[in-house]
Amino acid sequence: MIRKEEVFKIGQFAKPHGIKGEISLVTNCDLFDDVEDPCIVCEMDGILVPFFIEEYRYKTDTVMLVKLENINDEKAAREFTNREVFFPLEDVDEDDLVGDMSWDSFIGYTVIDEQHGELGKITDVDETTINVLLQIDHKGNEILLPAAEELITAADHENKTLRVSVPEGLLDL
């Protein structure tokens, strides 16, 4: 059985494309290029289920058309509409991982700053503005930290920690 700790969110299915079972996947990752038999994971009826990718192609920079094995018509593809899409951690090189993960995959991670030490746990991600913010519970107070790869110095997915280097004065706001 697949556990939540063994996968990370890479995007979300939109709607079926055509009548042969293709589905639009909104994502910013290109992990499928690095894996021989790519597999994605979706939550179905409360459990995480793997689906093998028969073929895929890029429609735009952020939309990929995916054909899953045994999904051969629009009706079957429609079952995936608006479902979150996950990728197995074991199939990716940890050094390349941060750029391919969606920010809400880091909810529950403990943030540790190089200067200030432990800041707290990420409780939510605010994507309502152009600048995505990580909401961190710092001793009962909320800290908003820009979700920027440049600030992250290391990510330990096994221990769910995110090491950051926050610019001087940013936490004083």
Secondary structure, DSSP 8 states (H G I E B T S, - for coil): -B-GGGEEEEEEEEEEETTTTEEEEEES--GGGG-SS-EEEEEETTEEEEEEEEEEEESSSSEEEEEETT--SHHHHHTTTT-EEEEEGGGS-HHHHHHHS-GGGGTT-EEEETTTEEEEEEEEEE-SSSS-EEEEEETTEEEEEE--GGGEEEEETTTTEEEE---TTGGG-
